[in-house]
């Protein structure tokens, strides 16, 4: 149940994040790549599109509610990374219906 819930939420967050101006793609950092290589792929393995493996990680609290999100993005060079990360945080929080404080955004690259 939680795996399906996490995947659906991850896909919704990925779609919302990809609509943010300045986001080139979703792409996990080294830790996300290592973690996703140890699991069965549930979506496209590429660095873009909804379901990019390892780029959106969902954490659940003891009651089964979402306690946190980690989103790894690549930012376009002509956009400021900090303001793009703030916009990604807001979009991810809205898509997951969690407070912005529960979202951590990592910029894993600039293209």
C-alpha positions as CSV (number, residue, x, y, z in Angstrom):
1,X,0.0,0.0,0.0
2,X,2.6,2.5,1.0
3,X,4.7,1.7,-2.0
4,X,1.9,2.5,-4.4
5,X,1.0,5.6,-2.4
6,X,4.6,6.7,-2.4
7,X,4.8,6.1,-6.2
8,X,1.6,8.0,-6.9
9,X,2.7,10.9,-4.8
10,X,6.2,10.8,-6.3
11,X,4.7,11.0,-9.8
12,X,2.4,13.9,-8.8
13,X,5.3,15.8,-7.3
14,X,7.5,15.1,-10.3
15,X,4.9,16.5,-12.7
16,X,4.4,19.7,-10.6
17,X,8.2,20.2,-10.3
18,X,8.8,19.8,-14.0
19,X,6.4,22.7,-14.6
20,X,8.5,25.1,-12.6
21,X,10.4,27.6,-14.8
22,X,14.1,26.9,-14.6
23,X,13.9,23.2,-13.9
24,X,15.7,21.3,-16.7
25,X,14.9,17.8,-15.3
26,X,14.7,15.6,-12.3
27,X,18.0,13.9,-11.5
28,X,19.1,12.2,-8.3
29,X,22.4,12.8,-6.8
30,X,24.8,10.0,-6.1
31,X,23.0,8.9,-2.9
32,X,19.7,8.7,-4.8
33,X,21.3,6.8,-7.7
34,X,22.8,4.3,-5.3
35,X,19.5,3.9,-3.4
36,X,17.5,3.4,-6.6
37,X,19.9,0.9,-8.0
38,X,19.1,-1.4,-5.1
39,X,15.4,-1.3,-5.7
40,X,13.2,-2.6,-8.5
41,X,12.5,0.2,-11.1
42,X,9.0,1.5,-11.0
43,X,9.2,4.2,-13.7
44,X,11.5,5.5,-16.4
45,X,15.2,5.3,-15.4
46,X,16.0,8.5,-17.3
47,X,16.6,11.8,-15.7
48,X,13.5,13.5,-16.9
49,X,9.7,12.9,-16.9
50,X,7.4,11.8,-14.1
51,X,8.6,8.9,-12.1
52,X,12.3,9.6,-12.5
53,X,13.8,7.0,-10.2
54,X,15.3,8.3,-7.0
55,X,14.7,12.0,-7.8
56,X,11.6,12.3,-5.6
57,X,11.7,10.4,-2.3
58,X,8.8,10.3,0.1
59,X,9.1,9.7,3.8
60,X,6.1,8.6,6.0
61,X,5.6,9.3,9.6
62,X,4.3,6.8,12.2
63,X,0.7,7.6,11.4
64,X,1.1,6.9,7.7
65,X,1.0,10.5,6.8
66,X,3.7,12.1,4.6
67,X,6.4,13.5,6.9
68,X,8.9,14.7,4.3
69,X,9.9,14.9,0.6
70,X,13.3,15.1,-1.0
71,X,13.4,16.4,-4.6
72,X,16.6,16.4,-6.7
73,X,16.6,18.7,-9.7
74,X,18.8,20.1,-12.4
75,X,18.5,23.8,-13.0
76,X,18.9,25.7,-16.3
77,X,21.9,27.9,-16.3
78,X,20.0,31.1,-17.1
79,X,17.9,30.8,-14.0
80,X,19.0,31.5,-10.4
81,X,19.4,28.2,-8.6
82,X,18.2,29.5,-5.2
83,X,15.0,31.1,-6.5
84,X,14.3,28.0,-8.7
85,X,14.8,25.8,-5.6
86,X,12.3,27.9,-3.6
87,X,9.8,27.6,-6.4
88,X,10.3,23.8,-6.6
89,X,9.8,23.6,-2.8
90,X,6.5,25.4,-3.1
91,X,5.3,23.4,-6.1
92,X,6.3,20.1,-4.4
93,X,4.6,21.1,-1.1
94,X,1.4,22.0,-2.9
95,X,1.3,18.8,-5.0
96,X,1.9,16.6,-1.9
97,X,-0.3,18.7,0.4
98,X,2.4,19.1,3.0
99,X,3.9,22.2,4.6
100,X,6.9,23.7,2.7
101,X,9.1,23.0,5.7
102,X,8.7,19.2,5.0
103,X,10.3,19.6,1.5
104,X,14.0,19.5,0.9
105,X,15.3,20.4,-2.5
106,X,18.7,19.5,-3.8
107,X,20.1,21.1,-6.9
108,X,22.2,18.3,-8.4
109,X,23.4,20.1,-11.5
110,X,23.2,23.2,-13.7
111,X,22.9,22.9,-17.5
